[in-house]
Amino acid sequence: MNVHQISVFLENRAGQLAEIAAVLAENHVDLRAISIAETADYGVLRMIVEDAEKATAILRDHGYIFSMTPVTVIAVPDQPGALSLVLTLLAQAQIDIEYMYSLFTHMDGKAYMVFRISDEEKFIAKLAEHGVHAVSKEELGLK
């Protein structure tokens, strides 16, 4: 059920994010999610794109340093308390969240959350017990 996340390592300077966004836009790469983490010296841009292979080829051609990481995307009801339930289930099951962020996509009353967690198999099983399911890249319209 893994979706591929691209993590791009950036200098912490004005305009760096704009440059990457422009390169991707010029090459018709559709962003589905984006998250930025930073330190004083560098940043990490995490993103989900429609076509990860195309995006990584473009990034490589432009000299960016990046990695691909499998992440799990889940669908939760787009209503108050839905995320709280998921987080409570993870805490009860002692599953660590390395990081999380949301997709831009909302469909059929569902919101989509990206998780990088310590134990994917346990994560998916625990959520399935409560009617929350992992979403495939095909369901999200990703290549």
N, C-alpha and C positions, 0 to 999 in steps of 0.2 A: 504493500500500500504506500510505499515511500514516494514522496515527491522530492525532486532535486532542488535544493537551495544553492544559490551561488553566493559565495562570500568574497567580496572584493576588498583588498587592503588598500587604504588610502592615506596619503599624507593629510595631516590635519591643517589644511589651508583653505582659504576662501576660494570658491569656484571649482573645487575638485569634484564635488557631487554634480554640479551643473555640467561639467565636461562629460562625465559618464552618461548622464541622462541624455545629453545631446547626441553622443555616439550611438546609443541604443535607439533613440528616436529616428535618427537618419537612416538606420538600418531596419526600421519597422519592427522593433522588438517591443512586444506588449508586456508591460510590468503588471503583475497581479498582486504583489505584496512587496513592501520595502520596510526595512528596519535599519537603524544606524546606531552603533555603539562607538564611543570614542574614549580616547585617553588624551593626554596633553600632546603626544607626538603623532598619533595615528588614529585612524578610524576603521571600522569594519562595516561595510555596507552589505547587509544580507537582503537577498531578493529572490522572489519566485517570479519566473517569467513564463510566457506561453511556450517558448521553444528554447529550452536550456542549451541544447547543442549549438544552435545558431548563435545564441548570446555568448557562449564561451568562446566560440571561434572568433567573434568580433572583438571581444575583450583581449584575447590572445594577440590578435593582429595589431591592436592598439597598445600593446605592452603593459597591460594591467596584470597585477599579481592577484590570483583568485584561487579558490578551491570550490569543489562541489561536495555537498553534504546531504545525506538523506535525512529528511524530516517527516514528521507525521502531521497530516492535516485532518482535523475532525470537524464535523458539522454539529452545531448546537442550535437549539431554537433561538431565534433572534428576539429574545425577551428578557426582562430583568430576572436575574437569579440563575440563568442557565450556565454561565461560566462559573459562578460560585459553586454550583453542584459538581461540575467537573473537577475543579480545584480541590474540593472537599474529598471527593473520591480518591484523587491522587495522594492526598495527604494521608488518608486512612490506609491506603495500600503501601505507604512508604516509598512512593515513586518520586524521585527527584526531577525537578524541571530545571534544565540547564538554561533555557530561555524560551520565550514564546512571543508571538505577535499575531496580528490578524491579517487576513486577506482583504483586498478591496471588495471582493465578490460577496454578494448576498443573493441567494436564490431560494425561492419557495419557502420563505419564512425562516431560512437558516442563515446563520453567520458561520464563518469558517475561521478556525484558529490553527496556527502553525505551532507545533511543539517540537523541541529537541529535548528528549527525556532519557533517563538512565536505563530504562528497560522497556523497549517498545512492545515486546510480546505481552508482558504483564499489563502495560498501559492499555493496549487495545482490548485485551480480555476483560479487564476491570470495567472499562467504559461500556463494552458490549452488554455486560450484565445489567446495565441501567439504560439501555436503548440508545446509547451514543455510539456512532460508528466512525471509523476512519474512512477517509474519502480518497479515491484513486485519482491519479492525475487525469485520467480519461474523463471522470465525472466533472472535473474542473475545466475541461477543455484544453488541457496542456498536452504538449507533444513529448 
